């Protein structure tokens, strides 16, 4: 009681809980008794929800997740969100007396690319005044490993050093990486440090195919690299092949162009020669007419004709 006067009585409740709910009576004693009832209702805001994994996500399968708000009054509203879009969930609610527990379960198909995807479970409640309690979660998708050997650049000759790196992915990430040589044992000078494989002072006896293998609980993978060591005296330079190829292509183009020009030139020459022979034959016909006219003579009444000899 914080105030008591003949006209006013005031009480104050601190650190309220649901047990303080109920009707509070104020009574006035005179010749007749009067009273008034004030009903107190206590809201219980939810804590930040938790996420439980009901079924682990494996590549090609489904992941089942449950968001739980264990205590609120009235019951909190839960929703799942991914990339700004709501994921419909199966909601269940349990009455614990004066409070409620609420859960929302989702089941989503997962692939390798979904590993690490961001999800969030949001809880809304009248006591939060428009705010929300959010639990963020990263999707964990398990998948078999992939293996890729990163080869060295250029040509390897006797006396050079070889360094190979085995790039491995997977969830969980394989802890053990195995190096081996197909149909043979690893060279004595081979040095292995996790994903790195090295051989110093190469010789042609090291030629062969090397294998990198890795596995986890969801599968196994391997990649191979074929080593070919050349004699230092041999003229083998891979980079020189490209300029020669370019030069050969240019020369082939030039030869093709020259052939085309020759074909066009011959064709034009044949056409011009045919046209000259045609005009020459026409000239011979006119010359014959002139001779005939000269031998037979011409009547004056036929008019005057000129002939080109």
For each residue, the residues with C-beta under 8 A, 3 or more apart:
1: 4 9 10 11 12
2: 10 11 12
3: 8 9 10
4: 1 8 9 10
5: 8 9
6:
7:
8: 3 4 5
9: 1 3 4 5 26
10: 1 2 3 4
11: 1 2 24
12: 1 2
13: 16 20 40
14:
15:
16: 13 20 40 42
17: 20 42
18: 21 42 44 73 98 99
19:
20: 13 16 17 40 42
21: 18 40 41 42 98
22: 39 40
23: 37 38 39 40
24: 11 37 38 39 40
25: 35 36 37
26: 9 35 36 37 38
27: 33 34 35
28: 33 34 35
29: 33
30: 33 34
31:
32:
33: 27 28 29 30
34: 27 28 30
35: 25 26 27 28
36: 25 26
37: 23 24 25 26
38: 23 24 26
39: 22 23 24
40: 13 16 20 21 22 23 24
41: 21
42: 16 17 18 20 21 73
43: 73 74 125 126 127
44: 18 71 72 73 98 99 127
45: 72 125 127 128 133
46: 49 69 71 72 76 102 123 125 128 133
47: 69 70 71 133
48: 123 133 134 135
49: 46 67 68 69 76 78 121 123 133 135
50: 67 68 70 135
51: 65 66 67 68 121 135 137
52: 65 66 67 68
53: 56 63 64 65 140
54: 64 65 66 105
55: 62 63 64 107
56: 53 63 140 142
57: 61 62 63 110 114 139 140 141 142
58: 61 110 141 142 143 218
59: 110 111 112 141 142 143 144 218
60: 110 111
61: 57 58 109 110
62: 55 57 107 108 109 110
63: 53 55 56 57 107 108 110 139 141
64: 53 54 55 105 106 107
65: 51 52 53 54 80 105 106 108 119 137
66: 51 52 54 103 104 105 106
67: 49 50 51 52 78 80 89 103 104 105 121 135
68: 49 50 51 52 101 102 103
69: 46 47 49 72 76 78 101 102 103 123 133
70: 47 50 101
71: 44 46 47 96 99 100 101
72: 44 45 46 69 75 76 99 100 101 102 123 125
73: 18 42 43 44 98 99 100
74: 43 100 125 126
75: 72 93 100 102
76: 46 49 69 72 100 102 123 124 125
77: 102 123 124 125
78: 49 67 69 89 91 102 103 104 121 122 123 124
79: 86 89 104 121 122 124
80: 65 67 86 87 88 89 104 106 119 120 121 122
81: 84 85 86 87 119 120 121 122
82: 85 87 117 118 119 120
83: 118
84: 81
85: 81 82
86: 79 80 81
87: 80 81 82 106 108 119
88: 80 106
89: 67 78 79 80 104 105 106
90: 104 105 106
91: 78 102 103 104
92: 102 103 104 105
93: 75 100 101 102 103
94: 100 101 102
95: 100
96: 71 99 100 101
97:
98: 18 21 44 73
99: 18 44 71 72 73 96
100: 71 72 73 74 75 76 93 94 95 96
101: 68 69 70 71 72 93 94 96
102: 46 68 69 72 75 76 77 78 91 92 93 94
103: 66 67 68 69 78 91 92 93
104: 66 67 78 79 80 89 90 91 92 121
105: 54 64 65 66 67 89 90 92
106: 64 65 66 80 87 88 89 90
107: 55 62 63 64
108: 62 63 65 87
109: 61 62
110: 57 58 59 60 61 62 63 114 115 139 141
111: 59 60 114 141
112: 59 115 141 143
113:
114: 57 110 111 117 139 141
115: 110 112 139 140 141 143 171
116: 138 139 140 141
117: 82 114 138 139
118: 82 83 136 137 138 139
119: 65 80 81 82 87 136 137 138 139
120: 80 81 82 134 135 136 137
121: 49 51 67 78 79 80 81 104 134 135 137
122: 78 79 80 81 132 133 134
123: 46 48 49 69 72 76 77 78 132 133 134
124: 76 77 78 79 128 132
125: 43 45 46 72 74 76 77 128 133
126: 43 74
127: 43 44 45
128: 45 46 124 125 131 132 133
129:
130:
131: 128
132: 122 123 124 128
133: 45 46 47 48 49 69 122 123 125 128
134: 48 120 121 122 123
135: 48 49 50 51 67 120 121
136: 118 119 120
137: 51 65 118 119 120 121
138: 116 117 118 119
139: 57 63 110 114 115 116 117 118 119
140: 53 56 57 115 116 171
141: 57 58 59 63 110 111 112 114 115 116 171
142: 56 57 58 59 171 172 217 218
143: 58 59 112 115 170 171 218 219
144: 59 170 216 218 219 220 221
145: 168 169 170 173 174 214 215 216 219 220 221
146: 168 169 170 221
147: 166 167 168 212 213 214 221 222 223
148: 166 167 223
149: 164 165 166 167 210 212 223 224 225
150: 164 165 166 167
151: 164 225
152: 156 162 163 164
153:
154: 238 239
155: 230 236 237 238
156: 152 160 162 202 227 228 229 230
157: 160 202 229 230 231 232
158: 202 203 204 229 230 231 232
159: 201 202 232
160: 156 157 202 229
161: 198 199 200 201 202
162: 152 156 197 198 199 202 206 227
163: 152 196 197 198
164: 149 150 151 152 196 197 198 210 212 225
165: 149 150 195 196 197
166: 147 148 149 150 177 179 195 196 197 212 214 223
167: 147 148 149 150 195
168: 145 146 147 173 174 177 195 214 221
169: 145 146 173
170: 143 144 145 146 173 174 214 216 218 219 221
171: 115 140 141 142 143 216 218
172: 142 216 217
173: 145 168 169 170 216
174: 145 168 170 177 214 215 216
175:
176: 214 215
177: 166 168 174 194 195 212 213 214
178: 212 213 214
179: 166 186 190 192 197 210 211 212
180: 186 210 211 213
181: 184 185 186 187 208 209 210 211
182: 208 209 210 211 224
183: 208
184: 181 208
185: 181
186: 179 180 181 190 192
187: 181 190 199 205 206
188:
189: 199 200 201
190: 179 186 187 197 198 199
191: 197 198 199 200
192: 179 186 196 197 198
193: 196 198
194: 177
195: 165 166 167 168 177 212
196: 163 164 165 166 192 193
197: 162 163 164 165 166 179 190 191 192 210 212
198: 161 162 163 164 190 191 192 193
199: 161 162 187 189 190 191 202 206
200: 161 189 191
201: 159 161 189
202: 156 157 158 159 160 161 162 199 206 227 229
203: 158 206 229
204: 158 207 229 231
205: 187
206: 162 187 199 202 203 227 229
207: 204 227 228 229
208: 181 182 183 184 226 227
209: 181 182 224 225 226 227
210: 149 164 179 180 181 182 197 224 225 226 227
211: 179 180 181 182 222 223 224
212: 147 149 164 166 177 178 179 195 197 222 223 224 225
213: 147 177 178 180 220 221 222
214: 145 147 166 168 170 174 176 177 178 220 221 222
215: 145 174 176 219 220 221
216: 144 145 170 171 172 173 174 219
217: 142 172
218: 58 59 142 143 144 170 171
219: 143 144 145 170 215 216
220: 144 145 213 214 215
221: 144 145 146 147 168 170 213 214 215
222: 147 211 212 213 214
223: 147 148 149 166 211 212
224: 149 182 209 210 211 212
225: 149 151 164 209 210 212
226: 208 209 210
227: 156 162 202 206 207 208 209 210
228: 156 207
229: 156 157 158 160 202 203 204 206 207
230: 155 156 157 158 234 236
231: 157 158 204 234
232: 157 158 159
233:
234: 230 231
235:
236: 155 230
237: 155 240 241
238: 154 155 241
239: 154 242
240: 237 243 244
241: 237 238 244 245
242: 239 245 246
243: 240 246 247
244: 240 241 247 248
245: 241 242 248 249
246: 242 243 249 250
247: 243 244 250 251
248: 244 245 251 252
249: 245 246 252 253
250: 246 247 253 254
251: 247 248 254 255
252: 248 249 255 256
253: 249 250 256 257
254: 250 251 257 258
255: 251 252 258 259
256: 252 253 259 260
257: 253 254 260 261
258: 254 255 261 262
259: 255 256 262 263
260: 256 257 263 264
261: 257 258 264 265
262: 258 259 265 266
263: 259 260 266 267
264: 260 261 267 268
265: 261 262 268 269
266: 262 263 269 270
267: 263 264 270 271
268: 264 265 271 272
269: 265 266 272 273
270: 266 267 273 274
271: 267 268 274 275
272: 268 269 275 276
273: 269 270 276 277
274: 270 271 277 278
275: 271 272 278 279
276: 272 273 279 280
277: 273 274 280 281
278: 274 275 281 282
279: 275 276 282 283
280: 276 277 283 284
281: 277 278 284 285
282: 278 279 285 286
283: 279 280 286 287
284: 280 281 287 288
285: 281 282 288 289
286: 282 283 289 290 307 308
287: 283 284 290 291 309
288: 284 285 291 292
289: 285 286 292 293 307
290: 286 287 293 294 307 308 309
291: 287 288 294 295
292: 288 289 295 296
293: 289 290 296 297 298 305 307
294: 290 291 297
295: 291 292
296: 292 293
297: 293 294
298: 293 302 305
299: 302
300:
301:
302: 298 299 305
303:
304:
305: 293 298 302
306:
307: 286 289 290 293
308: 286 290
309: 287 290
